[in-house]
Amino acid sequence: MKATVSDIARNCGLSTATVDRVLNNRPGASAAVKTEGLSRRAAAARFGVSYSAAIAWLKRVEETGSAAPRQVGGYKPKKLSGAWRDWLIERCHDRDFTLRGLVAELGERGLRVDYRSVWEFVHAEKLSHKKRR
């Protein structure tokens, strides 16, 4: 099921007109500021968006020359790969561990990771992190 402009607007707390302008790269607050001389706050009020959103859009237009949205998401390589992966697998096979303990050990070795990253790694590698009884 495809999301509609109404769905996006409702989920983001914006008006459908604002979502339509952004998706279709139509002039809005940035054009009103440049051509009509409105203040950023006045343009935000006129188009029904927050002041911070209007200011961010105008800053993007000044920096890039376009009101088109930036890329959202994308591929982000995992920190626990390569030599770190090899070390972590060996460490997990050597002795019992806790996830918080692994986070601390990696931090001591110079790699800052969070609990969730370590959990996902241990889960994906099918390593057991349960205490042996």
Steps between C-alpha positions, in 0.01 A plus 500: 500500500644835397499793739294797391576867554230497768667207679838674497351829618309332783804301618732803485254747648510721188239633263441314174598818312839503670565136419392556139737798463793302638434184297447689176771763562254787467585843634371567848648676797837555333342671198280715722803621694701577188237646268251653743746605767321315781688417814572134559251490785231668293557257214484207744169625640360560152580147381408328826841362589714538809752782518787254527387314186479823298840613626655161414349506149625851436845411627506201260394727210778746585762223524398282205282721284217246515210431735509130408519275805826331592540125478360318800650174614729308274761238561710532812777242541506307825776582745532137608655372177842396377762467773249604767267220393781244511613615844146501638419151376823366649431682827149354523625146443782534758293570811156600630389853432226751557393749237580794727839345570572475127398863452745599774781282359454646152505850651828424676643386167395825333172409328191680629188293442167482672322208664265452207786466248663229708166322550432502124850369430474218756154410372605503132807285571287261708729536800357411839518766766313301764669398818609140511363310800 
